[in-house]
Amino acid sequence: MCVLVLTASLTIYRAKTQTIAHDEALEYEWFLAGGVSHVLQFHTANHVLFTLLAKPIVWTLGPSEFILRVPSLLGTAIYLLAAYFLCRQLFGQGILLFLSVALLCWNPQILDFMPAARGYILGLAALMVAICAMAALLERGELDPEEQAWKWGCVVASVALATSVTANITNFVAALCLALTFCGVALGGFRTLLQRRDPKLRFLANYFLVPGAATGFCILWPYVIQMRPSQFVMGLGVENASESLKDVFTASFLYKWTDDVNLSALGAVAPSMGSWQERATALGAYLLMPLFFCVVAAGVILASRAAGGSRRKESAQCEVFGGAAVASVVLIFVLHVTVRAHYPHSRLALFLIPLFTVGGILAAREISARFPRSYLRVVGLLIAGIVVFDYALSLQVTKFRYNAYDMISLELYKTIADDAQRRGLTSVRVGGTWWYEPEINFYRRKFNATWMLEYDVKDKSYWWQTPNSLMPSDYDYFLFTPASDPGLTGPRVRTIFQDRTIGITVVAK
């Protein structure tokens, strides 16, 4: 209970106090600030479920950081409750309940996206509901087509998986793998797929396939009909598997010891060459994470070879959730090889956190049951405790790690506003780096700043600029980083803001 209350309290506090982040401001500017046509616009940055929930809230209550984040707070509440009930169902009331709940709730990446006005936590919440429903069905033993609990459980799991994909399209990987492993265990093996008249197969088609397909179609069809292959070329990934592993490892386990304030990248900055963080990252990417993958895979293999008996339910749980974790990694690799899909950054693979957390504990329990050695249990609990301790050290309420430079976005706006009002300016022209375009425009709308015109992107280090933008010297206020320094000089040019750590300067003319 303390873990859940602390997590919820931190999330609400961050939603209320943290300044708007770049991605959140883009979500508002591109999809929520205009009419319904913007809500229905297909874009890989449009997290559909979040946009649909946020639009009526923002339209009714107006733009502010907290109001914009309300749908994410709803997703956080669902995620926390589902995580608790799942862990209590799988691991009982012992020490594993505390460790498993803490591992699911205190992961730094998940904590960052709980308050963020994006669809990530909504997708994880729906995924957790699906896992919880599947776990409840596996507790009942073999699939019984005549039992009402199986019918309702399959419908809930199916709809939740589809909803997860509508919140974040990359959750398709986890949803597909969970669906396949669950169906395989429920059918008693994939050979049943060849027996078209089998009542179990027809049951899963009616109650597991159809509800999810219908839900996904009803929500996504206005977007799907707009899809074009060129729209997926976003660069939101890496071509090298090792770089993806390093990013995933660093984001979760070195969160506290790596920095995000750097001019060269939007996301968290890689550790410097030769540092202990760089060596720890290499160790995690090349040894620890592959070793953990092998442990989960070994647990799944042992579970699949288990005979019937009192532990059959536990083995089935390991097969489904551990198998889905392993299958997700395999599917990511297959997609990379076959269609040249990039390996995901850490935030595009958030679904791996709950899958490998649950699957890893179940695999460890399966291995412990086959090899009942007390020292193995002690080692497993010690490792879980160290990870929880590492997560706890990363608790913070000041910034989003992947957009840490936005800590000063509100301060930037207020500096410009105070200077302009002191000078009595109207129709103020502001332009400069693309970094702060959506943030400044968001605060324009939040504070109803009619004295300021729309922010223009005028950045020589960026590939796009606002059509009909002015020369840097023609703006009343110009924001720039070292890479986009326009070299403005003269007696009328004043520096009114400078942050050397983040690397942003504001000059007034």
N, C-alpha and C positions, 0 to 999 in steps of 0.2 A: 504494500500500500504506500509506503514511503517513497519507493521508486516511482510509482505512477503519479503521486501527488507532486513530487519534486519536478518531474518531467513536464507535467501539465502547467505548473506554475511558471517554470522557466519559459515555456513556449508562449504563454499569454503575455508575460512581461516583455519578451523580445518582440512580439507582434505589436505591442503598444509603444515601445521605446526606440527600436532600431529604425534608422533612416531608410528611405526607399532604396532598394538595390536596382542595378541596371536592368536586369532581366524582368524584375517586377514592374518597373516603370515602362519597359517596352510592352509588356503584357497589357498594361492599361492603355498606353498610347495607340497601339496597333489594333486592339480587339475590343476594348471596353469604352473608350472615350467617344466613339462615333455611334452610328445607328446599328440596327440589327444586321445589316449586310456585313459589317466588320466582325461581328460575333461569329457569323457563319463562314467567314473566309478561311479557306484551307491554307495552312502554313505549318511547317514542321515545328515552329515555336508556339503554335496555338495549342495549348493543352485544353482540349475540348470540354471535358467535364468541369474543369475549374472555370473556364470562361462562361459556360452556361449558368453555373451557380453564382458567379460573381456579378454578372451583368445586372440582374434585378436589384441586388444589394447596393451596388455602387450607384445605380440610377436613382434609387430611392434615398439613400443616405449621403451621397456625395463622396468625392474621392478623399481618402486619407489613408495613411499606412495601415492603421488597425482595421478599418472597414474593408480595405482591399484584401486583407489577410483572413477575413472571417471564414471563407470556405476551407482554408487550410486548417484553421482551428477546429472546424467540424471534422475534417479528416484525421486530425491528431487524436481527438476524443475517440473516434471509432477504432483507430489503430491501437491505442493504448488498451482499450477494453478488450478488443479481439486478442491482443498479445497476452493479456493476463489470463483470459479464459482458455486460450490454447495451451499455454504453459501449465496451467493447473490441471488440464485434462491429460496432457502428455506426461508430466513429470511429478504429479502429486503435490504434496505440501512440504516436501523436504527442502534441502539446500539448493537443489536443482531448480526449484521454482524461482527463488530469488535470483540466482545466476542467469537463468534463461531470460527472465523478464528484463533484467538489467542489460544483458547483451542485446536484446531486441530494441530497447528504448533509449539507451545511452550511446549508441554508436554515433560518433560526431557528425557523420554525413546525414543520418536520419534526423538528428537534432537540428541541424542547420535548415533542413527542408520542412520541418514541422511548421514553423511560422511563415515561411516564404510563400508569397503570393504566386505560386505555380502549381502544377498538377501532380507533383511528385508524391507528396504525402497522401493525397486522395487515392492515387494509384496503389500505393503500398497498403493503405487501409483496406481497399477492396480486395487486394491480394491476400491480406491477412484474414479477412472474413471468409474467403474461399478456402484457405487452409484450415481454418477453424471448423468449417462445415464438413470438410473431408475427414478431418480427424475424428469428429463425432460419429460419422458414418462408419469409419474403420473400427471404432470401438464396438459397434454392433455385430461385428463378425462378417460372415459372407453376405453378399448381395441377395436381398429377398425382394423380387419384383412386386410382391403383394403387400409389402409393408409400407405404410404411409410415411414413416420416418425417412425411408430411403428416397421416396418420391420428393418430399419437400427438401431434404438435404441436397439432393442432386440439383434441384432447381436453384436453390440459394447459391451453391457453389458455382454453377454455370453462369448465373447472372452476375455474380461478383467478379468472376474472371473476365467477362466481357466488359464490365464497368471499369476494371483496372486498365484495360487496353484503351478505353476512351479517355482516361485521365492522362495516360502517357503511353504513346504508341510503342515504345521500346519494351513495355511489359508484355508485348506479344510473345516474346521468347519464353518468359516464365509461365504465362498462361497456357501456351501450347504444351510445354513440358509437363506441367502439373496435370493437365487434362489427359495426356498420354499415359503417364505413370499411374494415375488414379484408375483410368479405364482398364489398364493392363492388370492391376491387382484385383479390381472388382470383378473382372471377367475370369479371373483365375489363370491368366496367361493370354498372350496376344493371338494364339492359335484360334481362339473363339471368334476372332474377327472374320475368319473364313466360313463360319457356320451362320449363314444369313438367317436361319430360322430359329436360332437360339433366343429364348425369351429375354435373357439378360442383355443381349446385344440390342434388341428392339427397345428394351426399357431404357438403356443409356442413350439411345438415339432420341427417344421421345422426351426424356426428362433431363438429360445432361447436354446434349448437342443443340437441340432446337431452342430452348430458352435463351441460352447464351448468344446463339447466332441471331435470334430475333432482337435481343436487346442491343447488341452491337450495331446491327443494321439500322434500327430505329434512331439511334443517336448519331451514327457516323455517316449516314447516306448523303446528307447535304455536303459533306466535306469530301467524301470519297469520289464523287462525280467530278470534283475539281482537280483531282490529283494529276500531276504531270511528273515524269521521271526526273526532269531537270530540277525540280523543287527539292529533291532529296540531297543534292550536292551542297551540303552545308559545312563540311569540314568538322563536324562534331564527332570526331573520333581520330584514331591513329592507325596507321597501316602496320605497325610493329606490335606484336603481341607482348613483348617485354616492356614496352613503354606503357601499354595499357595496364599490365600487372603492377608496374611501379606506381602508376597514378592511383590505382585502387588501393594498394597497400599503404601508400603515404597518406591518402585522404582519411583512412580509418585509424591507422595505428601510429602515425607520426603527425597527427593533426596539431598537437601542441608545439611541436618542434620544427615546423616548417612555416614559411612566411608566404603571404599572398600579396604583399604590397610591392609591386614591381612593375615597371613601365612596359615590360616586354610581353606580358601575358594577362589574359582575363582571369584564368583559373588560378589555382594554387601553384606557386612557383616551385619548381623542382629543387631539391637540395643542391648546394654548391659542390663542385667537384672536390673530392678529397676530404669532405667533412664526415663526421660520424653519422650524420643523417643519411648521406649518400651511400655509405657502406651498409647501414641498416636497411635502406631501401633495396639495395641489391640482394642482401641476404633474404629479405622477405619475398621479393619477386622471384628469385631463382631457386630458393630452397623451402622456405616456410609455407608459402601458399601452394606450391606443387605438392608438398608433403601432406598438407591438410586436405587437398583434393584427393590424394591417394587414400587417406584414412577414411574419408566419406565413401569413396568408391569401394573400399574393402568392406565397410560396414554394410553397404547395399548388397554386395555379393554374398556375404554371410547370411544376411536376412533372406535373400532369394533362395538360398539352399536350405533354409530351416524347414524342418518337418512341422506338421500340425501339432497343436498342443496348447498348453496354457500361455505360451509366449507368442502365439501366432499373431495376435493383435499388434504387439510391439514390433514384430518383424515386418508386418504389413505397413505400419507407419514409417519405418525406416526405408522400406522399398519405395514408397510414394514420395516422401519429402526429400530424402537423401538422393533418390533416383532423379527427381526433378532438378536438384541442384547440379548433379553431375551432367545431366542431359542438357541443361542450359549452357554450360561451358562448351560442350560438344557442338551444340547448335550454333553458337556464336562462331566457332571455328569453321564449321561447314559453310555458313553464310559468307564468311570471309573468303573461303577458297572458291566457292561456286559463283557468287555474284559480286565478289570484291567489296563486300560491305566492310566498313572500317571496324576495327575493334573499338569497343566503347570506352569513353571516359568514365570516371567513377560515378558521376551523377546520372549517366545513361544506363548504368548497370546496378542501380540501387536495389533491384529485386534480388540480386545475389546475396545481400546481407541477411534478410530473413530466411531465404532458402538454405544457405550454408550454416546459419546459426542453428536453426531447428534440425536440419539434416546432420550437422556435425555432432550435436549432442545425442541424437538418436543413434548415429553410427558408433559413437563411443560407448553408448549403453549396450549396443549389440555386440561389440567386440568384448566388452567387459563380461557379458553373459557367457560368451564362448570361452574366454580365458579368465576365469575368476581369480585374479590376483589383486591383493589389496593395494600393492604399490601402483598398479595401473590406475586404480580409482583415485588414489592420492595425486598422481601426476595429472590426470585429467581435470580434477577439481582445482589444482594449483594453476594450470594453464588458463582455465576459465576465469579464475580469480584475478590473475595478472591482467588479462584482457579487460575485465570490468574495471580494475584500478586504472588502467591506461585510459579507458573511456572517461572515467570520472575526473581525471586530471584535465581533460579537454573541455569540461563544462565551462561555458562563457556566454555572456549576454550582450556583447558589444558589436558584433559584426557577423556577416555571412562570409565564411572563409573563401568561397569562390568569387565573391564580389567585395573583398575587404576594402578596396579603395573608396567604396561608397559611404564609408563612415562619415565622410566630410561633405556629402552632397547637400544636406540641409544647411550646413554652415556656409557653403558656397553661395547658395541662394540668398540667405539672410545677409551676407556681406554685400552682395550686389544690391539687394532691396534697400538696405540701410543707406548705402552711399547714394543711390538714385533718389530716394525720398529726401535726403538731406540737401541734395542739389536741386530738388523740385523738378526732376526730369519726367517727361511723358513720352510715350511711343519709343521706349528704350529698346535699342537694338543690341542683342547679345548673340555672340557666335563663338565658334572655336572647336575644340576637340570633340570627336564623336563620343568620347567616354561619358560625358555628362549631359548630352542632348536630351534623352528621355527623362532623366532625373529633374533637370531644371524645368522642363515643360510640365512635368507632373506637379511640381510645387507651384508653378504659375496657376494651374487650375485649382489646386487645393486652397490657395490663399486668394483666389480670384484677383490676380494681379493684372488688372486691365491696363496698367501703365507700362507693361512689358510686352513686346512683340514675341512671336514664336522664336525659339532658339534655332539658329542656323548651324549646320555642320560645315565648317570651313577648316579642313585638316589636311595639310600636305602629306601627312604620313598615313592617310587612310584612302581607300579606293573609291569612296563615294562622298559627294558633298551636296548640300541642299541646292536644288535648281534655283538659278538667279540669286545665288548668295553674293554678298558684297566682298570687297577687299578687306583684309584684316583691319586696316587703318580706318575703315568707314564705320566700324562698330563702336558703340558706346562702351561696351565691356567685351573683352576677348579672353577666353580661357584656353590655355595651351599646356602641353607637356613638353619636355625637352625635344622630343622627336618632331613636334609640330610648332616649334617656336618661330613666330613670324618675324622676329627681330624688330619690333616696334620701338622706336626711340623718339626723343623730342621733349620739349618742355611741357607739353600737355599730357604726356603719358605718365600715369601713376600706377605703381603696383599696390593693389589693395588687399591681396591675399596671396600667400605662398606657403606651400607645404612641401618641404624638401624630401620628407620620407616617402610620401605618395608620389610626389613629382608633379604637382599642379600649380600653375600660377594664373592669377587673374589681374589683368591690367585695365585701367579706366582711362578714357580719353575725354 
